[in-house]
Amino acid sequence: MRTTVTLEPDVETLVKALMREHGLSFKQAINRAIREGLGGGAEPARTPTYRMGFDPAVRWDKALQLGAELEDDELVRRLATGK
């Protein structure tokens, strides 16, 4: 689509900077800025994952319960040793 757009001076400066930094044409810079501004060009956030090993004795869906039991065991140990 072809259209006429009037850019304010500060926006023109930003577009020209984008053109220089990435070696883009005016058209490419405008399209990229609009896509990013409207959310279409943003890449999804990625979170790294790590293997935690597998222990069939540990039920990960009961992790909070397991943590509470471990904490209880530690409190009993401390009371028994007088610490």
C-alpha positions in Angstrom: 0.0 0.0 0.0 1.3 3.4 -0.8 0.4 6.4 1.4 1.8 9.7 2.5 2.9 10.1 6.1 4.2 13.3 7.8 6.9 12.5 10.3 7.6 14.8 13.2 11.3 15.9 13.5 12.1 13.6 16.4 10.6 10.6 14.7 12.5 11.3 11.5 15.7 11.4 13.5 14.9 8.0 15.0 14.1 6.5 11.6 17.3 7.8 10.1 19.3 6.3 13.1 17.6 3.0 12.5 18.5 3.2 8.8 22.2 3.9 9.6 22.5 1.3 12.4 21.0 -1.6 10.4 21.7 -0.6 6.8 18.0 -0.3 6.0 16.2 1.6 3.3 13.7 4.3 4.5 10.8 1.9 3.6 12.4 -1.0 5.5 13.1 1.2 8.6 9.5 2.5 8.7 8.0 -1.0 8.3 10.3 -2.4 11.0 9.5 0.4 13.4 5.7 0.0 12.9 5.9 -3.8 13.3 7.9 -3.5 16.5 5.7 -0.7 17.8 2.5 -2.7 17.2 4.0 -5.9 18.6 4.2 -7.8 15.4 8.0 -7.9 15.3 8.8 -8.7 18.8 10.4 -12.1 19.3 9.0 -14.2 22.1 10.9 -14.3 25.3 12.9 -17.4 25.9 13.8 -19.0 29.2 16.5 -21.6 29.3 15.6 -25.0 30.7 17.8 -27.4 32.5 17.7 -31.1 33.2 17.2 -31.9 36.8 17.6 -35.6 36.5 14.9 -38.2 37.2 14.2 -39.8 40.5 11.0 -41.9 40.5 10.8 -41.6 44.3 10.3 -37.8 44.0 6.9 -36.7 43.0 7.4 -33.2 41.5 3.7 -32.5 41.6 4.0 -32.7 45.4 7.2 -30.5 45.7 5.7 -28.2 48.3 4.7 -31.1 50.5 8.2 -32.6 50.1 9.8 -29.3 51.1 7.6 -29.0 54.2 8.5 -32.6 55.2 12.2 -31.9 54.8 11.9 -28.7 56.8 10.0 -30.6 59.6 12.7 -33.3 59.6 15.4 -30.6 60.0 13.5 -28.9 62.9 13.2 -32.3 64.7 16.9 -32.9 64.2 17.8 -29.5 65.6 15.5 -29.9 68.6 17.0 -33.4 69.3 20.6 -32.1 69.2 19.8 -28.9 71.1 20.9 -26.5 68.4 
